[in-house]
């Protein structure tokens, strides 16, 4: 993993001056990097979250969100690596692994309109328009993913996803997530849209260009997004990215204050082990 640059600082007010004691438990979540090939190289789907949202307002992110208890429904029609395989990759129990994969597919559909499912184990939906109402019902929690797929006669295509990483929000923050990152290719015939209340804008972009926009101050990125874009930048095609066989370990950054502001540090950084619980620049005496 590339080292997070020192100039990647958190927005003012992003974390409280005191670390909550005890820390707020991290909610299980799934994040999906949706990618496609172009003549100019691999592109990834990005969303700018609505300013003022409780978590990461105004930041540029990938689709994703928290696990719903119904995502663990064992009646879910499923094709691809079984939950036990995902559990081994993300070092979690089988029930949570099932829920994480379901949440990844559900959140991708809710936030981008891309549906990683098909009428059979070797087909994928090419036209999602018949499922517009179901998408809204999923967003409003009026319908579970298992219920939707059963009514529509569809199978969740877990084989279209790849495990990528696992990021845990620093303990200094009051809204925390244990977010497992997945990679998925845009299915043929489908398109990603911006029809979600959580985003003020969406776009496809080459990872390197997104990093350039951050460097120029045109967008805000959280450390996991920055690091993931840097990793995707090294993949020239979707096939190359999907072939990645990654060893996944939990990454929990810590927050330190220096002359540049609130900075995130990762394990291996000299400042990591000595990161203080107090973030106010006050006299230690």
MOFEN-V154279 format. One record per pair of residues at least 4 apart in sequence whose ideal C-beta (glycine too) atoms are under 6 Angstrom apart, sorted by the first residue. I is the first residue (numbers start at 1). GAP is how many residues later the second one is. D is the distance in Angstrom with one decimal. If there is no record, write none. Layout:
i = [I	I]
gap = [GAP	GAP]
d = [D	D]
This chain:
i = [1	2	4	4	8	9	9	9	9	10	10	15	15	15	17	17	19	19	19	20	23	24	24	26	26	26	26	26	27	27	28	28	29	29	29	30	30	30	30	30	30	31	31	31	31	32	32	32	32	32	32	33	33	33	34	34	34	35	35	35	35	36	36	37	37	38	41	41	42	42	42	43	43	43	44	44	45	45	46	46	46	47	47	47	48	48	48	49	49	49	49	49	50	51	51	52	53	55	56	59	59	60	60	61	63	63	63	63	64	65	67	67	67	70	71	71	71	72	72	72	73	75	76	76	77	77	78	79	79	79	80	80	81	81	83	83	83	84	86	86	87	87	87	89	89	90	92	92	99	100	101	102	102	103	104	105	105	106	107	108	108	109	110	110	111	112	113	113	114	114	115	115	116	116	116	117	117	117	117	118	118	118	118	118	119	121	124	126	131	134	137	137	138	143	143	149	160	161	161	162	162	163	164	164	165	166	166	166	167	167	167	168	168	168	169	169	169	170	170	170	172	183	185	194	194	205	205	207	207	207	208	210	211	213	213	214	214	221	221	223	223	235	235	236	253	253	254	254	254	255	255	256	256	256	256	257	257	257	258	265	265	265	267]
gap = [226	228	4	219	218	251	252	253	254	4	252	157	158	240	262	263	152	153	258	4	148	150	152	142	143	150	151	152	39	150	39	150	37	148	150	34	70	73	74	77	150	31	33	148	150	31	32	72	76	150	152	11	29	150	11	150	152	7	9	150	203	7	150	200	201	5	165	195	193	195	196	161	162	163	163	188	147	159	14	157	159	14	152	155	12	152	153	4	7	8	10	12	150	6	7	5	4	120	5	161	163	159	161	164	44	45	48	49	43	42	4	32	36	74	28	31	32	23	26	27	73	71	70	80	72	78	78	42	76	78	78	79	4	77	11	14	15	10	11	15	5	7	10	74	159	90	4	5	4	80	57	4	43	4	78	11	51	39	4	4	6	6	28	29	85	80	15	80	76	78	10	13	41	44	68	8	37	39	40	5	6	7	37	39	4	34	63	63	4	14	5	6	5	4	5	5	24	21	23	21	80	85	17	19	16	14	82	84	12	57	84	10	82	84	4	7	8	83	84	85	83	58	53	5	8	4	5	22	25	26	25	19	18	5	6	5	7	4	5	30	41	5	6	4	11	13	11	18	21	7	9	7	9	15	19	5	22	24	5	4	6	7	5]
d = [6.0	4.7	5.4	5.2	5.8	5.4	4.0	5.7	5.3	4.1	4.2	4.5	5.0	5.7	5.2	4.5	5.6	4.9	4.2	5.4	3.9	5.6	5.1	5.4	6.0	4.2	5.7	4.2	5.0	5.3	4.3	5.4	4.8	4.3	4.3	5.6	5.2	4.1	4.0	5.9	5.7	5.2	3.4	4.9	4.8	5.3	5.9	5.2	4.7	4.9	5.6	5.5	5.2	5.1	4.1	5.5	5.9	5.6	5.2	5.9	5.2	5.5	4.2	5.7	5.0	5.4	5.6	5.7	5.7	5.9	5.9	4.4	6.0	5.5	5.8	5.9	4.9	5.7	5.3	5.9	5.8	5.7	4.1	4.9	5.1	5.3	4.6	5.3	5.3	5.7	5.5	5.9	5.0	5.1	4.2	5.0	3.8	4.7	6.0	4.6	5.7	4.5	5.8	5.8	5.7	5.4	4.0	5.1	5.2	4.6	5.3	4.9	4.5	4.0	4.0	4.0	4.7	5.2	5.5	4.0	3.9	5.4	4.3	6.0	5.3	4.5	5.2	4.1	5.0	5.7	3.1	3.1	3.9	5.7	4.7	4.6	4.0	5.4	3.9	5.6	5.5	4.7	3.8	4.4	5.9	5.3	4.4	5.6	6.0	5.3	5.2	6.0	5.2	5.8	4.7	4.8	5.6	4.5	5.8	5.7	5.3	4.9	5.4	5.0	4.7	4.2	5.9	4.5	5.3	5.3	5.0	5.0	5.1	4.8	6.0	6.0	4.3	5.3	5.7	4.0	4.3	5.6	6.0	5.9	5.6	5.9	4.4	3.2	5.9	4.9	4.2	3.9	5.4	5.3	5.2	4.6	5.6	4.8	5.2	4.4	5.6	5.8	4.2	5.0	4.4	5.2	5.4	5.0	5.2	4.1	5.2	4.9	5.6	4.0	5.2	3.9	5.2	5.1	5.6	5.1	4.4	5.9	4.8	5.7	3.7	5.2	4.9	4.3	4.2	4.1	4.7	5.3	5.4	4.3	4.7	5.4	4.7	4.6	4.5	5.7	4.5	4.5	3.9	5.7	4.3	5.5	5.5	5.7	3.8	5.6	6.0	5.5	5.7	5.1	5.1	5.8	5.1	5.8	5.7	4.0	4.8	4.9	5.5]
